[in-house]
C-alpha cells in the first residue's frame, strides 16, 4: 500500500491501512513500528489534521520494494 501511494504521490494514513488490511489497531501499529525500526517507513503527523498519522516509505523502503519487484519479474521470466 505504501509503495502504491508513493507511486501515486498521495498520502496514506494509519486508518486507511487498518481498514484495507482489516487488522486490529494494536497489531497494525506493531507492524508499522517494526518497519520503522528497520528503516523502511516513517510516520509523521498530518500537517492539515494533527489527529492523523501519515505513513511513508523511506528511500530504503522504496529500494527494497524495487528489489522485490525485480526479483519477482526475474522469477516469472524463467
C-alpha positions as CSV (number, residue, x, y, z in Angstrom):
1,X,0.0,0.0,0.0
2,X,2.8,2.4,0.9
3,X,4.5,1.7,-2.4
4,X,1.4,2.3,-4.4
5,X,0.5,5.5,-2.6
6,X,4.1,6.7,-3.2
7,X,3.8,6.0,-6.9
8,X,0.5,7.9,-7.0
9,X,2.0,10.7,-4.9
10,X,-0.7,10.6,-2.3
11,X,-0.6,10.4,1.5
12,X,-1.6,7.2,3.3
13,X,-2.7,7.4,6.9
14,X,-2.8,4.6,9.5
15,X,-6.6,4.5,9.5
16,X,-6.6,3.7,5.7
17,X,-4.1,1.0,6.1
18,X,-6.0,-0.6,9.0
19,X,-9.3,-0.6,7.1
20,X,-7.6,-2.1,4.0
21,X,-5.9,-4.9,5.9
22,X,-8.8,-5.4,8.4
23,X,-6.3,-5.7,11.2
24,X,-6.5,-4.6,14.8
25,X,-5.1,-1.2,15.6
26,X,-2.6,-2.8,18.1
27,X,-1.3,-5.3,15.5
28,X,-1.0,-2.7,12.8
29,X,0.9,-0.3,15.0
30,X,3.2,-3.0,16.0
31,X,3.9,-3.9,12.3
32,X,4.4,-0.2,11.4
33,X,6.8,0.1,14.4
34,X,8.8,-2.9,13.1
35,X,9.0,-1.4,9.7
36,X,10.0,2.0,11.1
37,X,12.7,0.3,13.3
38,X,14.0,-1.4,10.1
39,X,14.2,2.0,8.3
40,X,11.6,1.1,5.7
41,X,8.8,3.5,6.7
42,X,8.5,6.8,8.6
43,X,5.5,8.1,10.4
44,X,4.6,11.8,10.8
45,X,1.6,13.8,12.0
46,X,-0.5,15.2,9.2
47,X,0.1,19.0,9.0
48,X,-3.5,19.6,8.0
49,X,-5.2,17.3,10.5
50,X,-3.0,16.6,13.5
51,X,-5.1,13.7,14.6
52,X,-4.0,11.7,11.5
53,X,-0.6,9.9,11.2
54,X,0.8,9.6,7.7
55,X,3.0,6.6,6.8
56,X,5.5,6.9,4.0
57,X,8.2,4.7,2.6
58,X,11.7,5.8,3.2
59,X,14.3,5.8,0.4
60,X,15.5,2.5,1.8
61,X,11.9,1.1,1.8
62,X,11.5,2.2,-1.9
63,X,14.8,0.5,-2.8
64,X,13.7,-2.7,-1.0
65,X,10.4,-2.7,-2.9
66,X,12.2,-2.1,-6.2
67,X,14.5,-5.1,-5.5
68,X,11.4,-7.2,-4.6
69,X,9.6,-6.4,-7.9
70,X,12.8,-7.0,-9.9
71,X,13.2,-10.4,-8.2
72,X,9.5,-11.3,-8.9
73,X,9.9,-10.2,-12.5
74,X,13.1,-12.3,-12.9
75,X,11.4,-15.3,-11.4
76,X,8.4,-15.1,-13.7
77,X,10.6,-14.7,-16.8
78,X,12.1,-18.1,-16.2
